[in-house]
Amino acid sequence: MLIAILTLMVIYVTMVYGPIAALLVELFPTNIRYTSMSLPYHIGNGWFGGFLPTTSFAMVAATGDIYYGLWYPVVVAAATFVLGLLFLPETFKRTID
């Protein structure tokens, strides 16, 4: 059962990596594309992903509930979804040069 759950999680995570590269490339003009796409990607992964264990552990230590640390990634994912829904422009049929 554990192998099946881990396999499902890996499938979900890998479904993100293909489209995210295309999304980031389409957001910026060609003269600043590399820096503009690299900076937010690595800041997001470095800061939010890097501090995930520390923040989750601090939340668990503060409340005593071993599942309370799961709220940090849930809240970050929900905030990212809402911000993306509101502010990401539609790039369909738009020239990206």
Secondary structure, 3 states (H helix, E strand, C coil): CHHHHHHHHHHHHHHHHHHHHHHHHHHCCHHHHHHHHHHHHHHHHHHHHHCHHHHHHHHHHHHCCCCHHHHHHHHHHHHHHHHHHHHCCCCCCCCCC
